[in-house]
Every structure is written in C-alpha cells, then in structure tokens.
Amino acid sequence: MTAAKPLILQIGFNRCATQSQARFFQDNDIPTLHWEKGKIALQFFDDMKEGRAPFSKTPEAVAYLDMIHVDYSVCLEPYKEFEYLYKHHPNAYFIMNTRHCEDWLRSRSQHRAFIARMKDVLGVGRDEDVINYWRIDWYDHHAKVLRFFSQHNDARLLLFDIDRHDGKELADFLAPDFPDIDSSLYGHTDVTKRRYVAAGQRVAAT
C-alpha cells in the first residue's frame, strides 16, 4: 500500500489567491478542497469539539484551502488553528499566503455580503469598523504564524507572497513529497475547470 501523502494546508486569509492555488494543485492531480461553501470550516470545528483529528471525514483530500465559514452570527476560521493542525499533522506543508495588507483590504471590501455578515458578527454598524478589525486581525495572525513556526524548526512553512511568487515556489516547497508538480500550471485558472469541480465534489461526498 502506498503511504498517504502529507497534507497541504493553506493558513493565510482568503482573497489571497486561494482559488488560483487550489486550481494549481488540482491541475497537478492533487485532491483538493477549496472553501466548499463553508463546509470545511464547519466540519473542522465539529471534529475539534468531538476530539477527532481534523479532516477525518475527507480522507481522500490532500490540499485544503480557504477554510472559512461566515454567517450572520459566527465567523469560523480553521486556518487560525495552525497549532492544532500542526499537533495532528506535524508533517503537513503549511502555506501562509499573503499580500500587501491594504490591497487585501480593498479586495475583501468588494465582497459586500461578507461585510454585512461581519457587521453582525462583530456587532458594529459601519464598514470602516469591519475593515479596521480586519487590519488588526491581519497583522495579528501573521505575527502569530511567524512566531509559532520560528519555534518549530521541524515544521514546513512557505510564506507565499502572491505578488512575487508563483508555481515555482510552490513546486520547490512541495518537491520532497510531490516531485512531479508542473510549476507552469500556476495561474491557468481556466484549465480543466470541470475536472477540478468534479474532483472536489467526489471528495466532499466521502
């Protein structure tokens, strides 16, 4: 029996090329789950509550990206639970996708439904209140990630700047366990789109 591949876990925020990376992995035949309309996040915290290892209900998936669920009462963000993820998956490849904070805020602010839900979650009335919360959260999360991984030299972390990096950085980082990645596929978001969707549905159904 072939040994299971280590997981690939994206632990940065959404609106940081999560979809491009998900399609890159899928186009390289890596079983991938991206957002799944919040189901990844909901299942993660259900597993956590019950003391199960994360992702136990989706054993076929290897890469997990855009792990978030937001409604009008709660914002669930499994990617912020990187210490818990590391505890259960110490051999995982962690990808901290990032970009310039103000560019990220402008991108996120275009998602009006997201803003509306976060107002209710935070109990605030202005867009600016949500944006200011996000700005603080951005720097806080980055600091926590960098501090934790600097203290765990055996952990595998890639700081992926979407404005400077591409498929080469991903391929080089993952090469020890995924030596056949084609770095040229990065950014080709329309390649095999139907195959990507179908594969995600198959994995989600397990």
N, C-alpha and C positions, 0 to 999 in steps of 0.2 A: 504494500500500500504506500502511495506517495505521501510524504509528510505534508501537513497543511501549511500553506504559506502564512507568514506573519501578516497581521492586519496593516492596512494603510489608513491612518486616522487623521483627518483634517481638523485642526483645533483652532483655526482662525475664524473670523467673522464671515457672515455671508456678505454678498456684494464685493467679494474679493476673488473673482474668477473661480468660484466654486463649481459652476456649471462647466466651464472650459476644462477644468481639471478632471471632473467626473467623466466627461466625454473622452478625454485623452486616455484615461485608464480603461474605459470600456472599449475604445477602438484598439487598445493593446490587449484585448481579451482578458482583462482583469475584472471579475464580477464586482459590480459597483452599485451602491445605493446612494442616491443624492436626494436629500430632503424627504421625499415620499409623502409630501403634504403633512409633514409633522409627525408621521408615524414612527420614524426612527427615534425621535426625542421622547415620545410618549412611551414607547416600549423600553427605552433605556431606563427611564426613571421607575417604571414598573419592575424591571429586573433589579434595580438598585434597592427598591423598597423590600422586595422579597428575598434579597440576599443572593440573587443569581448573578453569574458573570454576565457582563454586558454583551449584547448581540447573540445570546444563546438561541434566540428564536430564528435567527437568519444565518445559519452556519455556512451557507454557500457563498455569502458575500465576503469579499476581501477588503474592499475600499469603502469607507464611509465618509460622506461629505455633507456639508450644510445641515448639520444636526441641530435643528431648532424647531420649536413649535410655539406660536404666539396666537392667543385668542384674546378676548376682552377681559380675562381675569388672571391670566398667568403667562409668563414667558419662560419656557423651558429650553435650556442651552447645555446639552451634554458635553459639548466641546470644552466648556469651562471646568469640567470634572476630569481634567487630564491626570491628576494624581490617582484618581480611582481607575481610570483607564490604564495607566501605567502599572498599577498594582496587579491588575488582571491580565494585562497584555504587555509585559516588560520588553518583549522582542518586537513590538509594533514599530512601524515607521510613522512618526508624528510629523505632520506638515503644518507649520504655522504660516498660513497665507496672509500677506499683509500688503499695504499700500500707504500712500500719504493719507494721514488721518482726515484732512479737510476734503480731499477728493472722495474718500469713503463716505463721509457725512453727506456730501452733495448727492452721491449715488443712492444712499439709503433713504434720503429725504424725498426722493421721487416716488417712493412706494407709499402712496397716501393711505392705503388700508393698514399698512404696518404702523404708520404714525398714529392713526386713530386708535388702534388696539393698544399701543404702548401708552397713550394718554390714560386710558382706563386702567391699565396695569399699574402705572405709576401714580395715578390719582392726581394728574395735572391737567391743565386746560389749554396750554399753548404749545405750538410746535417747538418753539425755542427751548421749552423745558425738556422735551424729549431729546432734542439734539444735544443740549448740554449734558444730559445724563449719558448719552451715547459717547460723547467725547471723553468724559471721565472714565467710563467703562472701558473704552478702547485702550487708554494708557495703562489702566489698572490691570487689564487682562494681559497685555504684552509684558508688563513688568513681572507678573506672577509666573507666566510661562518661562521667561528667560531665567528667572531666579531658580525655579524648580529644576529645570533641565541643566543648569550650570552646576547643580549639586548632585546630579546623577550622570556621571560620565559614561556609564554603560548604555544610557538611553540614546535613541536615534531621533534627532530633531533636525528638520530642514526649515530654515527661515526663508520663505519663498516670497520675494517682492514681485508682485505681478507687473510692475512697470519696468523691471530689469531682467527678470528671469523667464525662462521658457522650458520647453521639453527637455533640453539638455540637462538642466539642473535636476529635474525630476528623475530622468533616466539614470544619471550618475548616482544619485542618492539611493535609488532603489536597486541598483545593479547587483548587490550581493545575493538577493533572493529573486530578482526579476531581471535577469540578464538580457532578455530579448526585447525589451521595450524599444519601440521606434520613436525616437525623440521628435522626428519631423511631423508627427501627427498632432502635435500640440497646436491648439488654435484653430484646427479644422472642425469647427463646431457642427457643421452640417454633414460630416462624414458618418455613414452608417447610423444615422439618427434612429431609424426604425429598429435596428438591431439593439441599440442602446436602450430604448424604451422597453422592448420586449424582454430583454435580459433582466432589467430592473423589476419588471412585473413578475417574472418567474421566481426571482429570489425573494421578493416581498411576499409571495404566496406560500413560502415554506413555513 
